[in-house]
Amino acid sequence: MALLALASIAERRLEAELRSRRLTLRKYAVLGHIAGTAQISYSEIARRSGITVQSAHALVRALIDEGLVEAAETGTGVAAHLSVSAGGRDLLDEMAAAVERLDAELFAGPPLAPLEEALRRAAREGPPRR
């Protein structure tokens, strides 16, 4: 239960950071997927985000309209060529710094400092094998 409470606190703090930048967690994730994967398809964005392809199109359209993503012209039936704009990269850099600050604030001292390393290790390696 303590871990769920901590997750809830972290989520609220992250959502506040995102909201101050006119982002949602889902838009932030899609922006990150586009930044991290050259020529990512709408289908792949949808799969990674756990949403429909139609929702992926709508989210990407919103990111384009906000100037955070650029789309090269393609023909019908051809995969979109999406890339993060300079403004989108700046926003991702801002969020990376904000996430680092949140981590430091939430895990800087006792009793949570040891938990941070354990969580990072679990994220890298997966759950312990039994």
C-alpha positions in Angstrom: 0.0 0.0 0.0 2.9 2.4 0.7 4.2 1.9 -2.8 0.7 2.7 -4.2 0.5 5.9 -2.1 4.0 7.0 -3.3 3.0 6.2 -6.9 -0.1 8.4 -6.5 1.9 11.3 -5.1 4.5 11.0 -7.9 1.7 10.8 -10.6 0.0 13.9 -9.2 3.3 15.8 -9.2 4.2 14.7 -12.7 0.7 15.6 -14.0 1.1 19.1 -12.5 4.4 19.5 -14.3 2.8 18.4 -17.6 -0.3 20.5 -17.1 1.9 23.6 -16.6 3.3 22.9 -20.1 -0.2 22.2 -21.6 0.6 18.5 -21.9 -1.1 15.3 -20.8 0.7 12.1 -19.8 -0.5 10.5 -23.0 0.7 13.4 -25.2 4.0 13.4 -23.4 4.4 9.6 -24.0 3.5 9.9 -27.7 6.0 12.8 -28.1 8.6 10.6 -26.4 7.8 7.7 -28.7 8.2 9.9 -31.8 11.5 11.3 -30.5 12.9 7.9 -29.7 12.0 6.0 -32.8 12.8 7.2 -36.4 9.9 6.8 -38.8 7.5 5.4 -36.2 4.1 4.4 -37.6 0.7 5.4 -36.2 0.1 1.7 -35.5 3.3 1.4 -33.5 2.4 4.6 -31.5 -1.0 3.1 -30.8 0.5 -0.3 -29.7 3.0 1.3 -27.4 0.5 3.7 -25.9 -2.3 1.1 -25.5 -4.7 3.2 -27.7 -6.5 2.8 -31.0 -4.8 3.9 -34.3 -7.5 6.6 -34.6 -6.6 7.9 -31.1 -2.9 7.9 -32.1 -3.8 10.0 -35.2 -5.8 12.5 -33.1 -2.9 12.8 -30.6 -0.3 13.3 -33.3 -2.5 15.8 -35.0 -2.8 17.8 -31.7 1.0 17.7 -31.3 1.4 18.9 -34.9 -1.1 21.7 -34.3 0.8 22.7 -31.2 4.1 22.9 -33.1 5.7 20.0 -31.2 5.8 17.5 -34.1 6.4 17.8 -37.8 5.0 15.5 -40.4 6.5 15.1 -43.9 4.1 14.9 -46.7 3.4 11.4 -47.7 0.9 9.7 -50.1 -2.2 7.7 -49.2 -1.2 4.3 -47.7 2.4 5.4 -47.1 3.7 5.6 -43.5 3.9 9.0 -42.0 7.3 10.5 -41.5 7.0 12.1 -38.1 9.7 14.0 -36.2 9.9 16.1 -33.1 10.2 19.8 -33.8 12.8 22.1 -32.1 10.1 23.2 -29.8 9.1 19.6 -29.0 12.8 18.8 -28.2 13.0 21.8 -25.9 9.8 20.6 -24.2 11.2 17.1 -23.8 14.4 18.6 -22.3 12.3 20.7 -19.9 10.3 17.6 -18.8 13.5 15.5 -18.4 14.8 18.2 -16.0 11.4 18.4 -14.2 11.3 14.6 -13.8 14.9 14.6 -12.3 13.8 17.3 -9.9 10.7 15.3 -8.9 12.9 12.2 -8.4 15.3 14.2 -6.2 12.5 15.7 -4.2 10.7 12.4 -3.6 13.7 10.1 -3.1 16.5 12.4 -1.9 16.7 11.4 1.7 15.7 8.7 4.2 13.6 6.7 4.2 13.1 6.6 0.4 16.6 7.0 -0.9 17.3 3.2 -0.9 13.9 2.6 -2.6 14.9 4.8 -5.6 17.9 2.5 -6.5 15.8 -0.6 -6.0 13.1 0.8 -8.3 15.6 1.8 -11.0 17.2 -1.7 -10.8 13.7 -3.3 -11.1 12.9 -1.1 -14.1 16.2 -2.2 -15.8 16.2 -5.8 -14.9 12.5 -6.7 -14.4 11.1 -8.5 -11.3 13.3 -10.8 -9.4 13.3 -14.4 -10.6 12.2 -17.0 -8.1 
